[in-house]
Amino acid sequence: MEDSELMTGYRRVLLKLSGESLGGPSGKGINENVLAAYAREIASAVKEGLQVAIVIGGGNIFRGLSGAGKGFDRVQGDKMGMLATVINSLGLSMAIRSEGVEAEVFTATPMMPVARYYMRDDAVAVMERGGVALIAGGTGNPFFTTDSGAALRALEIGADALLKGTRVDGVYTADPEKDPSAVRYEELTFDKAMEDHLKVMDQTAFALCREGNMPIIVFDMNAGGNLARLLHGEKVGTLVHA
């Protein structure tokens, strides 16, 4: 299938995945079944002509902010979290390669020979030749989340949209896992998301996407086929836009 057949009109996207999602039901460690399922979905989209970059969180291994509350220095804790994202990216890259698609891991700080140092043109070159660029290590700086890193990379690579794959099927008025009366938005503006302090992404990420006019689609990545349905024009998840 050629790029033009992707009904949404997306040519290039950045897919943001949470570390917890890789952990499966427990949210801890790396669940091999989840890893394989994600790889199949991503490889299928790439084979249809979509250019994909991926940013993965590290919360299934270590979360710097929560560690800071348990005696960890925040800066050192965030460095540990950045390394966790590299582990996750290496794992997903191997799973994607097993599906017959090239996958290259880039890191925000030099980590050769573990992975290549991130440079935008190198990552874009991988995507343009039909591979997946996994961009790990956040922004390379403490105090920035991987959501902010995903927003930054989406803007850098010229993505048409930032797709945030989560464990829920969109953005809600409250946490649907805790509040059964929470209502899902079909779409909302960045200003609304920021004013209401909706927790699906942090304020810095929302602000970057708003200033760069980068639409965000929040959807359930764990529902099989959701990524394909989204890319073929079906209404999946919640659209956040300017």
Secondary structure, 3 states (H helix, E strand, C coil): CCHHHCCCCCCEEEEEECHHHHCHHHCCCCCHHHHHHHHHHHHHHHHCCCEEEEEECCCCCCCHHHHHCCCCCHHHHHHHHHHHHHHHHHHHHHHHHCCCCCEEEEECCCECCCEEECCHHHHHHHHHCCCEEEEECCCCCCCCCHHHHHHHHHHHCCCCEEEEEECCCCCECCCCCCCCCCCECCEEEHHHHHHCCCCCCCHHHHHHHHHHCCCEEEEECCCCCHHHHHHCCCCCCEEEEC
